[in-house]
């Protein structure tokens, strides 16, 4: 039977005073401390020594109608049960499965009131969920214990060579550092170091990774690949090779190998596995050495057809209608790595015709598009988004793309460009489409300018696609889907719904996923929304009105992909929160 959570009618501090666990004066002291440093009241009470964590958790569990469990005293967990919930969900929601009996899965959670997480777990596993409360620290320790297995560098080298990975990486453009630092250069050019770096680069390209992270710690190195948006730890070389690897990568990217105190940014063009790949290199000094992050830009993976990106049919129709308008501002929002650049490149490619003049200013220019004038921003010499945008207006443009609206000046120039008959595309960092309006307000843009220029706002996220080679079905009760936000109309008379997940195989590196697709929230700025913007309405009200006008939220877009068998429930949980009306 599913757990029903009892909401706390009184504040935590008052409840603790009522039952005599703390005194009114102790509550007052804790609240004063909370005002000074912020944070949760319970944690402050523990830090002041007024209450122990065990007592607090047992009390909270009683108030919420759930049991308290000490994981340190619980004993060994069954790994099959633990890993019945994917690592991404376990880490994101701070929970861990601890037991299973018949069709009931018991989950230890730090926040037993997180009903959205439990509803999603029911949907994902097909089991009823029994919630117990446990210490957040103990849950995190258990997560590291059961998910933290690593292999050695020797294993990854043998695996790469055994699987026929071409470890030969040719530097397409490499120039001498110009520094007479003989020992550093010798380290960087040492044959074993070259081989290790080549294996790391070629392994990442083969795994279709978007980023490589090389992170130094006191006694070890950690290497991670970001594959389909999720970081995966791979075997790392020994700590003693740290400086040599850094020197090798600096030589390849034409950076100063003698400088180890300041951040550096560079670029490498390599040929690996018979294709050219660009790497953007960022080097950051840390307490235990230089952390290196490399963004892999593989133009062969760029999708330029709008129909391939993940738009739902009705959403794509709205999008195509608005990009055909010859003036105005179209904003694409989302966090770093959510696919905004791909959407913009695909849109510009669609609009790129011989009779249209398109100019972009980007930081950096990620992919080169034939027939489009692309400018690399250089803030260090004064070529900012704002100054570049000003120059564009003297270049007789039809369509302009600005990498990001970061400040009021850029926003004002973009608005002026739209008011004078240009179509402007840009990006913002907001959580959803309606949030872009609030962001512009916070920048000091008057609402009447926003309503006069902004025609559409798109929010997007990327979800991983289920591997077609190991895809397998499972069924969940229809009422579970309804409790998670799906309408009865979409389900019909079915009592059970078939969903899919990837079992894991060699083709997907046992992740169950292969590739990614976008989920879109497209908000058309219609007359109703313009009125709300002019009235400076809240984001919540604007969102509610947009939904009434037919906008699909990110959650609904992800849900449609779950029902279509494209992605999984855990991916939907990872990228979206349940929509609150």
Secondary structure as GFF3:
##gff-version 3
##sequence-region A 1 581
A	DSSP	alpha_helix	12	18	.	.	.	ID=ss1
A	DSSP	alpha_helix	24	37	.	.	.	ID=ss2
A	DSSP	alpha_helix	41	47	.	.	.	ID=ss3
A	DSSP	alpha_helix	53	64	.	.	.	ID=ss4
A	DSSP	beta_strand	67	68	.	.	.	ID=ss5
A	DSSP	alpha_helix	71	74	.	.	.	ID=ss6
A	DSSP	alpha_helix	79	82	.	.	.	ID=ss7
A	DSSP	alpha_helix	87	93	.	.	.	ID=ss8
A	DSSP	beta_strand	95	101	.	.	.	ID=ss9
A	DSSP	beta_strand	104	109	.	.	.	ID=ss10
A	DSSP	alpha_helix	115	125	.	.	.	ID=ss11
A	DSSP	beta_strand	128	133	.	.	.	ID=ss12
A	DSSP	alpha_helix	136	147	.	.	.	ID=ss13
A	DSSP	alpha_helix	153	162	.	.	.	ID=ss14
A	DSSP	beta_strand	170	171	.	.	.	ID=ss15
A	DSSP	alpha_helix	182	188	.	.	.	ID=ss16
A	DSSP	alpha_helix	191	206	.	.	.	ID=ss17
A	DSSP	beta_strand	209	216	.	.	.	ID=ss18
A	DSSP	beta_strand	221	227	.	.	.	ID=ss19
A	DSSP	beta_strand	230	234	.	.	.	ID=ss20
A	DSSP	three_ten_helix	239	241	.	.	.	ID=ss21
A	DSSP	alpha_helix	242	252	.	.	.	ID=ss22
A	DSSP	beta_strand	264	272	.	.	.	ID=ss23
A	DSSP	beta_strand	275	286	.	.	.	ID=ss24
A	DSSP	beta_strand	289	297	.	.	.	ID=ss25
A	DSSP	three_ten_helix	299	301	.	.	.	ID=ss26
A	DSSP	three_ten_helix	306	308	.	.	.	ID=ss27
A	DSSP	alpha_helix	313	323	.	.	.	ID=ss28
A	DSSP	beta_strand	328	333	.	.	.	ID=ss29
A	DSSP	alpha_helix	340	351	.	.	.	ID=ss30
A	DSSP	beta_strand	358	362	.	.	.	ID=ss31
A	DSSP	beta_strand	373	376	.	.	.	ID=ss32
A	DSSP	three_ten_helix	379	381	.	.	.	ID=ss33
A	DSSP	alpha_helix	385	392	.	.	.	ID=ss34
A	DSSP	beta_strand	399	402	.	.	.	ID=ss35
A	DSSP	alpha_helix	408	419	.	.	.	ID=ss36
A	DSSP	beta_strand	423	428	.	.	.	ID=ss37
A	DSSP	alpha_helix	435	442	.	.	.	ID=ss38
A	DSSP	alpha_helix	447	453	.	.	.	ID=ss39
A	DSSP	beta_strand	454	466	.	.	.	ID=ss40
A	DSSP	beta_strand	471	477	.	.	.	ID=ss41
A	DSSP	alpha_helix	478	483	.	.	.	ID=ss42
A	DSSP	alpha_helix	488	491	.	.	.	ID=ss43
A	DSSP	beta_strand	496	502	.	.	.	ID=ss44
A	DSSP	three_ten_helix	506	508	.	.	.	ID=ss45
A	DSSP	beta_strand	513	524	.	.	.	ID=ss46
A	DSSP	alpha_helix	527	534	.	.	.	ID=ss47
A	DSSP	alpha_helix	539	548	.	.	.	ID=ss48
A	DSSP	alpha_helix	554	563	.	.	.	ID=ss49
A	DSSP	alpha_helix	569	575	.	.	.	ID=ss50
###
